[in-house]
Amino acid sequence: MTGGGHADASVLRRRWDVVVIGAGPAGSTAARILAARGHAVLLVDRSDFPRDKVCGDGLIPDALRCLRRAGLYETVARQGFHTDTLSIFSPSGVRVDLPGEFVTLPRMQLDTLLLRAAVACGAVFHAGRVTALSSQRHGVQLRFRDSATPVQARYAVLATGADASLHPGTAGMAERRADAVALRCYVDSPVGPEELIISFDRSILPGYAWIFPLGRNRYNIGCGVFHRGERHRRVNLRRTFAAFTQRFEPAREVWSARQASTSLLGATLRCGLEPRWAYDGGNVVAAGEVIATTFPFTGEGIGKAMESAEAAAEHLAAALAGDADALAAYPRILHEAFRPRYTGYQLAEHWIASPWVSDLVARGVRRSERLRRAAAGVISESVDPRTVFSVRALAAGLLPWPRWR
C-alpha cells in the first residue's frame, strides 16, 4: 500500500487480537474501529493498494453517514462529485427525480482512503492471499499462499465481498449462488448528465443499468441483472450494455460522444442480507457483502457493508473485553436493525420484473407529492420501501392527477 502499513515476517508471527480478511469498505471499517480502541489488528487483503474494484461508485446517504462517523466525510466530499438528484426511469421511460445528497468517488480512491484510516488508527496491513481460515479452541489460524508461517489471532472478521470461499460454512451458504452479476466501464465524454441515473428501460429488462457522473467529464456506466430463475441467468450482459448505450437516450448521448472508455469489467453480488451467516458460533464473524448486505433492486452495497462492519466491531470489542455472549447477539442485531429495509427492496425488485407494475408505480410517484417525498425518504432511510411499492402507489398511477397531488 502506498504510504506504508505493510506487515513483515516478524509481525506475522505475532498473536493478534483480531485479523480482518478483506480491506474493502467493510474490512477497513472494522479494522479502524477495533484498532482505535487499542486492539492489535492485522488487516489483510489479497491485493496491494490502490486497486480497482468493480462498482457503481455511488455513495448514498447510509454510506455518507458512515463516512461522517469515521471522520472521512470532508475528505470524500472534497475528492468526489456531488449531485442532489437521483433520476429513476421506469420501463416505459417515466422519469422520477428524487432529491437527496449523493456523492460519487471511484472505489480505487475510496477504498484506499478507508484503508489508510485504519492504518492511521494502528491497524497493520498485509497484502497476501489467505488460503485457509480455521477456528481453534482459543482463536483462529490463517495460512497464506506465500508464507509457511500461520497467523494466529483471537478472532477473525471475514469481509471478503462476494467471495465466500473462506466462510466457515454456515448451512445453506455453499449451495447459494451469487444473487446478481453486473459490469461497468468508465467513459470520458463531454456530454452527459449531472444527476445519478438508474434505468429499468424495456430494452434492458430483466436487467437494470446506471449512469453515474464522476466529474471532469467522466462517467461510470454499467448494467446488471438479478438472478431470479433460469431466464435471468441466461441474460447476456454485454448485449444488455450495448442495448442500453444505443437505445436509452441519456446513455446514447454519453456513449456516442465518448472520447475514451475503459474495458467492461464484471463482478458478482450477494444481495438481500443473511444474518445467519454473520457468526459461526466460534471465533469468526462476517460483515459486508459476504453476508449479502448489498441491496436488491438498486445493487447499492457500500453503506450497509460499512454499517454491518460497525456492528461487528462493536460486538467484537465487547467480546475482547470479556463479554462471552456478545458475538451471539450480532446476527440478531443485524436482523432487527436492517432486515425490514431489505424486505422492502426485495419487494421492489419483484415489482420491477413486471414492467406495467413498475410504470404504474413511477406514474403514481410523479403524480403524488406525498409518494414523491416517501420515495426520497426510502433513499435516506427515513421511510420503509414498502410505502412506495404498495397498492396506494399503484392506485396513484391509475387515477387522475388532481386526486393525488
Buried (B, 14 or more C-beta within 10 A) or exposed (E): BEEEBBBEEEEBEBEBBBBBBBBBBBBBBBBBBBBBBEBBBBBBBBBBBBBEBBBBBBBBBBBBBBBEBBEBBEBBBEBBBEBEBBBBBBBBBBEBBBBBBBBBBBBBBBBBBBBBBBBEBBBBBBBBEBEEBBBEEEBBBBBBEEBEEBBBBBBBBBBBBBBBEBBBEBEEBEEEEBBBBBBBBBBBBEBBBEBBBBBBBBBBBBBBBBBBBBBEBBBBBBBBBBBBEEEBEEBEBEEBBBBBBEEBEBBBBBBEBBEEBEEBBEBBBBBBBBBBBBBBEBBBBBBBBBBBBBBBBBBBBBBBBBBBBBBBBBBBBBBBEEEEEBBEBBBEBBBEEBEEBBBBBBBBBBBBBEBEBBBBBBBBBBBBEEBBBBBBBBBBBEBBBBBBBBEBBBBBBEBEEEEBE
